[in-house]
Amino acid sequence: MKLYIAEKPSLGRAIANALPKPHKNNDGFIEAANGDIVTWCIGHLLEQAEPEAYDPKFKKWAIADLPIVPEQWQLVAKSKTKKQFNTVKKLIKSAKTIVNAGDPDREGQLLIDEMINFCGATKSQKEQTLRCLISDLNPSAVKQAINNLKPNLDFLSLSVSALSRARADWLYGINMTRMSTIKGQQAGYQGVLSIGRVQTPVLGLVVYRDWEIANFVSKPFYEVEAQLNTQAGASYIGKWQPSEACQPYMDEEGRVLVKGLAENVAIRVKNQPGEVSKDKSTQSKKSRPLPHSLSTLQIEAAKVFGMNAQLVLDTCQSLYERHKLITYPRSDCRYLPKEHYKERSSVVGAIDAISDKLSAFTDKANLEIKSSAWNDSKVGAHHAIIPTSKKSSGALNQNEQNVYYLIARHYLAQFFEPSVYAEREIHTLIQGGLFTSKFKSLIDKGWEVLFNKQEKGEVELAQLPILKKGEQVQCVDAQVIEKHTSPPKHFTDATLLAAMTGIARYVTDPEIKKILKETDGIGTEATRAGIIELLFKRQYLQRKGKAIHSTEIGQSVIKALPESVGRPDMTAVWEQSLEQIYQKSQSYNQFMGSVEVHLNRLLQDTQTASFQGLAGKGKASFKRFKKGKRSASKGKSGAKSPRAKSKT
């Protein structure tokens, strides 16, 4: 008997639908005509044991017991899904061949592997287990995946990476939450101070931004614009570019802060002759955007439709599981396998049938174009989110229509030419000072026709005088323009997600910053939305319109904790280490050893920190928090639940 173990019932039914009929529906599994059986988990059927499972004394929270570090890690069956757990366990024992059909990501890999190992699969069963990677729930795609099974051992490092994440998050969340809560309650805080490896640095991003805005003092800076006339009577504007000699009077962004300097320049150049030192016209091409990952989709949906990250994820799940109109949505990849190129005609046909906004453009798509999106070397366990070839949608609500439109638009853009811009740059020298005039105009929309791109600056570009190097001009006027520095803006859903995905910009340690790429993020595609929502539920954050603000409690938490806990440096390095474990360039033992060393340091710093600012704050009771531990986290890097389907 071949046993398929899916991550969710919806995936299990999709697999069964691709197997020979008739089917026999049983309690918790489906049997196909050829004897194959499909069963499923309901997310995680197993979870990390609570500290008291290792020693009853840990039921009481005490600083003397910290850190709690299990010598032998334990999993326990979740009480709410114990019935399905027993069903899967029984089927594993009788299976000849097991197929891991978890979601195509590291957590999906671990979720099924844990069940196989925990339920007593033999060594032979483990060695012969196969992996089924399904990213499209339509029957043809599922059949193709079933016919392309791979050895499960090929994905061992993916599973080890997920296991490392889960155990490290447990260590961090359990120990730091207990230490912070005890210290907070000693200072008069009412309730539990939940600390998470990802959630707390995300809170820190918002808090530090709010403080920066509150303490911001606007400063004036000055620019000089010269009105220049040619000998033929045409005119254009040049902007002064300060030289190196002006640097002592400028800020780090190159803005002149001394008004007298700008005024002196304006006086010196007014009514003076100038000479054109450069007049260069070029054309540049702008490449089409890649198909969406979940984070880029969430960012765009927030900007275009004002949707928060969790709503986008929920909508994607509906489009994937219920309507089967998009591929697997919890993806961090923006590339596609070359094999998918063969399906372009049917996918574009589906877009034409489903999206009213895009149907006017589908016949303009050139399906002979093959963009850089199709690249096997950049595709890992999953690929970019794209529409499926299914043309029948049923009734889509407005959110589903909007999200499908954004996904389909990025896919359709792959079959349009790059957009083309005309650029013009003029350099004029006046009294030794450089004045530049730059213009850019869209002359061929290409793929940008899908994005309602308007041609800006075309009239101005056409009206510029034709100049030659060495040509003499006259500065007929020069004006000092006073501007003022602006504070940074409050985070929104879009910008906070962008900060989480490009966390290197917010890392403070210069040595850590060096080793991180701009694309390194904290959290994962599947968990970022939940982490943000969790901070709202814990009353650490609040919304004011589209802006996200920290609350008084959220600010007090960051103020009380050691600075490194609220900064993203450590967790950004963790994320990189987890990727290295997957790539087999770092071992589980190396990573966990470093985690324990760092945790001990943090606990010592937290024990000596002052929590007086939290006195009199908080309402939730300790008992209530304990009972609500699973719903409070769902794996979103909370203190009590690092084992759920999230990847933080």
Summary of the structure (lengths in Angstrom):
residues: 648
radius of gyration: 29.4
end to end distance: 35.6
largest distance: 94.1
contacts: 2154
relative contact order: 0.15
helix: 46%
strand: 18%
